[in-house]
Amino acid sequence: MSRPPAKKRCHTNEEDIREFKEYWTEKFGMIKKDNKALCILCSESVVCRTSSVKRHFETVHKNLSNVTEQERRELISREMIKTKKQSDVLMKFISGRPSSNLVAAGFEVSKVIAQHGKPLSDGEYIKEAWLECAPFLFDNLSEKDKIIQRIKDLSVSRKTVKDRILKMEMNTTDQLTKDLASCKFFSICVDESTDITSSARLAIFSRFCRDDEVCEEMINLVTLPERTTGADICKAVVNELSIRQIDISKVVSVTTDGAPSMIGKEAGFVNLFAKHVGHPLIGFHCIIHEEALCAKAGLRELQEVMQTVTKVVNYISARALNKRQFRNLLNEVDSVYKGLTMYNNVRWLSRGFVLKRFVECMDEINLFLINQQMSYKEMSDIVWVCKLMFFADLCEHLNDLNVKLQGSGKTLDVMFDYIKAFEMKLGVFKRDVDSERFRYFPNLKKYINDLTKDDKTDCQCLQKLFVNIIESTVEQFSTRFASSEN
């Protein structure tokens, strides 16, 4: 026989009545706000129930359980006074009084924190630093006390910084939407990559004219839930532009990284997006990405050098003990460096930086490997070291070109001028190697000059290899950027 349904109990206990109790303020540091209990100690909202309020106080602020009741009341009283002052400051701002300067200053602090990617709680740290240096910095000013008081009144708590950053984000989003709505046409740049958490991220940038100024703004950084096919990327871009009520028919060109999912003839993003736009689009391959591909393909014959360098760097830097011992060795010889740079295949400039640091710390690396009784035969091979020196010098030239291409506000003709100028430089590099002057390869020149006459003979066989590598790099640039000449 089934049991009859249990009757609901009628809750009449004081614990379950959701009304704010006045004694919560003195005992637990709670005030009433929007039909909830707000903790003045941590600004967290709690349901108006005695059990919830008590549990919050005993778990979040358990450090106060060890103090006496009198000390607890004094602490809560001070926090109440502080909360009232903050409320008064806000009311002054709302009423248009001079305290608006404090709000403006708070927004500037929040903007700096956001731009530098620092923790939101750094606002209190910045304020503390100001208060410590203010008595000395404004010592000779007659209104020193007023200035210090103004700094004390500045609200830069974690929650305040967060709210102001969100407000600035909403404001910049509204400005971008209005700018894209007012312009006649604009271009977009789309780049998909995987971050450190293995999540697929899609960055969408816009380029448009505002009066006589060319502007470049990021529309959004979208997370792709599963696949990264052309259809998924197209859907994400269309949805993002639709949410912001941006007319996609104004898009005239699209820049991508040239991946199959982006420029595929049938299922590529550019082709699918053009169908949504309703007219043909001008497709561009990212110039900086093409330059990086030229460098990678042109220097393929030196890949074995990079593999050995990576092994040595990982042996020293990826092991905690070795890393500390190598750092001590660098300190003993008064080196300007504290360690080696590890290689990251994703970052365009990483290879050049790794090789440069490796070459500059070559003597210390050899000494460390001897002390560790670790042998890499390539490190004592003259031919291999010559390749390393040439590799490091050429990568530095390629890194210089990459840095020149980076940055906002660069037009297409300026970037192509950098590319064509570098192609001419490669011709100069080739003649420099042919003549064995090595004027543009300082590391290689220094190493060869320090060799004996017999050892220099062994290096002469590499001259043809170096010329071939430069010619291969020239061919890569000529092939990939041939369209720029039209």
C-alpha positions, -999 to 999 in steps of 0.1 A, spaced: 0 0 0 15 34 -10 20 59 17 0 92 16 20 122 4 38 139 33 24 172 43 47 202 40 56 216 74 47 251 82 80 270 88 74 294 116 109 294 131 127 327 132 155 310 113 134 306 82 117 340 81 134 360 53 133 394 69 163 414 78 171 415 116 185 446 131 208 427 154 227 411 125 245 445 119 261 445 154 267 408 157 276 397 121 283 430 103 253 428 79 233 457 65 201 455 44 204 461 7 178 452 -20 160 427 3 192 409 10 219 410 37 251 427 26 283 419 45 302 451 51 334 431 57 336 415 22 307 431 2 291 397 -3 253 393 -5 236 367 17 200 355 19 180 370 47 181 340 70 198 338 103 214 304 96 228 317 63 241 349 78 257 330 107 272 304 84 287 332 62 303 349 92 317 317 107 332 304 74 343 335 55 354 355 86 364 327 109 395 347 119 371 370 139 359 341 161 391 344 181 387 380 191 366 392 220 330 404 215 341 440 223 368 439 197 344 424 172 319 452 178 346 479 174 358 463 141 322 462 127 316 498 138 347 510 119 336 491 88 302 507 91 317 542 92 338 533 62 308 520 43 288 552 51 316 573 38 318 554 5 280 558 2 283 596 8 310 598 -19 288 581 -43 259 604 -35 281 634 -41 291 620 -75 255 615 -84 246 650 -74 273 664 -96 296 677 -68 334 680 -72 339 644 -60 334 635 -97 371 641 -100 377 611 -77 355 589 -99 374 601 -130 406 593 -112 393 559 -103 384 551 -139 419 561 -150 434 537 -124 411 509 -136 420 516 -172 457 512 -165 451 480 -145 431 466 -175 456 477 -201 485 460 -183 466 429 -175 471 432 -138 449 417 -110 419 438 -101 430 439 -65 461 459 -75 440 491 -71 445 489 -33 482 483 -39 485 514 -61 466 535 -35 489 523 -7 520 532 -28 505 567 -34 498 572 3 533 561 13 551 585 -12 527 614 -10 541 630 23 575 632 6 563 641 -29 541 670 -18 561 680 12 566 716 1 530 722 -10 506 742 11 477 718 4 496 686 11 470 674 36 441 680 12 460 660 -15 466 631 8 430 632 19 419 631 -17 440 600 -23 425 584 8 390 591 -5 398 574 -39 378 542 -42 399 515 -59 387 483 -43 386 451 -63 349 453 -68 350 489 -78 378 483 -103 359 454 -118 327 475 -122 345 504 -138 363 481 -163 330 466 -173 315 501 -178 345 511 -199 341 479 -219 304 486 -226 313 522 -236 340 512 -260 317 485 -275 290 511 -280 315 535 -297 327 508 -320 292 498 -330 283 535 -338 315 539 -358 309 508 -379 273 519 -384 283 553 -396 311 542 -420 303 533 -456 324 501 -456 350 483 -435 373 453 -436 377 425 -411 406 403 -400 399 369 -386 424 347 -368 418 313 -351 442 298 -326 443 275 -296 451 290 -262 469 274 -232 437 258 -220 432 240 -254 402 262 -261 397 274 -297 397 313 -298 386 334 -328 398 370 -328 378 393 -350 393 427 -359 378 456 -379 395 483 -400 374 514 -410 376 551 -416 364 576 -390 364 610 -407 400 613 -420 414 587 -396 420 550 -403 410 530 -372 417 494 -362 396 480 -334 390 445 -321 353 435 -323 355 405 -300 374 374 -290 350 345 -295 353 310 -282 345 282 -307 327 255 -288 339 224 -308 352 224 -344 371 250 -362 359 244 -397 351 272 -422 314 268 -415 319 271 -377 341 302 -381 316 318 -405 287 311 -381 306 327 -352 315 358 -372 280 363 -386 265 358 -351 289 383 -335 282 410 -361 245 403 -359 244 406 -320 261 440 -323 237 450 -351 265 456 -376 255 456 -413 277 428 -428 270 440 -463 295 468 -456 324 443 -454 346 446 -485 377 425 -476 388 398 -453 423 390 -440 431 355 -428 461 333 -421 457 314 -453 447 281 -436 425 257 -456 396 263 -433 399 300 -441 404 301 -479 391 267 -490 374 270 -524 341 255 -513 340 252 -475 364 279 -466 354 308 -444 359 335 -470 337 318 -496 310 310 -471 311 345 -456 308 361 -491 275 343 -495 262 359 -463 275 393 -473 259 391 -508 288 403 -529 324 392 -537 350 399 -511 387 407 -515 407 381 -496 441 389 -482 467 366 -466 482 382 -434 515 397 -446 533 391 -413 522 355 -413 535 351 -449 568 365 -438 570 340 -410 563 312 -435 590 324 -458 615 324 -430 604 289 -419 606 274 -454 638 292 -465 658 281 -435 646 244 -436 682 232 -443 692 245 -409 665 227 -390 689 202 -375 708 231 -359 676 242 -342 669 207 -330 703 205 -312 699 240 -297 665 231 -284 678 199 -268 706 218 -250 683 246 -239 657 221 -226 684 201 -207 695 233 -189 663 252 -185 636 225 -182 653 209 -151 651 229 -119 685 219 -105 703 225 -138 686 258 -142 698 270 -108 733 258 -113 735 274 -147 722 307 -132 749 306 -106 775 300 -133 763 331 -152 765 351 -119 801 340 -113 812 352 -147 793 384 -144 770 377 -173 742 401 -181 718 372 -185 702 350 -158 695 320 -180 685 308 -215 654 315 -235 632 284 -242 619 279 -278 582 283 -286 573 273 -321 541 293 -321 558 327 -315 573 342 -346 602 359 -329 610 330 -306 636 312 -328 657 344 -333 656 352 -296 666 316 -286 695 315 -311 708 350 -301 709 341 -264 724 307 -271 752 322 -291 760 349 -266 761 323 -238 781 298 -258 812 297 -236 791 293 -204 770 266 -220 801 246 -230 816 250 -195 784 239 -179 781 208 -200 817 198 -192 809 202 -155 778 181 -159 798 155 -179 772 159 -206 784 156 -242 769 170 -274 793 163 -302 778 191 -323 790 217 -298 826 209 -306 820 206 -344 834 236 -362 811 232 -392 780 229 -369 790 260 -350 795 280 -382 760 270 -392 747 281 -358 764 315 -362 750 320 -397 715 309 -385 715 333 -356 726 363 -377 700 356 -405 672 351 -380 680 384 -364 675 401 -398 642 383 -402 631 393 -368 639 429 -375 616 427 -406 589 411 -386 589 438 -360 588 465 -387 556 449 -401 539 448 -367 519 476 -352 487 494 -360 482 521 -387 504 505 -413 490 507 -449 493 479 -475 518 498 -496 541 506 -467 542 469 -456 549 458 -491 577 483 -494 593 467 -463 591 433 -480 606 445 -513 634 463 -495 642 431 -476 643 411 -508 669 436 -520 688 432 -487 689 394 -493 707 401 -526 733 422 -506 736 393 -481 743 369 -509 771 390 -523 785 395 -488 788 358 -483 802 353 -518 830 377 -510 835 361 -476 834 395 -459 805 386 -437 798 423 -430 762 415 -422 768 384 -402 788 396 -372 786 364 -351 798 342 -380 826 367 -388 838 368 -352 838 330 -349 857 325 -382 883 352 -374 890 334 -341 897 301 -359 931 288 -369 941 287 -406 934 249 -408 900 253 -392 891 281 -416 896 257 -445 869 234 -430 844 263 -431 850 272 -467 828 243 -478 798 260 -461 799 291 -483 779 274 -510 754 262 -485 749 296 -471 744 311 -506 718 284 -514 699 292 -482 698 329 -490 687 321 -526 660 298 -512 647 325 -489 647 350 -518 626 325 -539 601 321 -510 596 358 -508 593 363 -545 568 335 -548 545 344 -519 545 382 -526 544 380 -564 508 393 -563 519 425 -547 537 436 -579 504 436 -599 
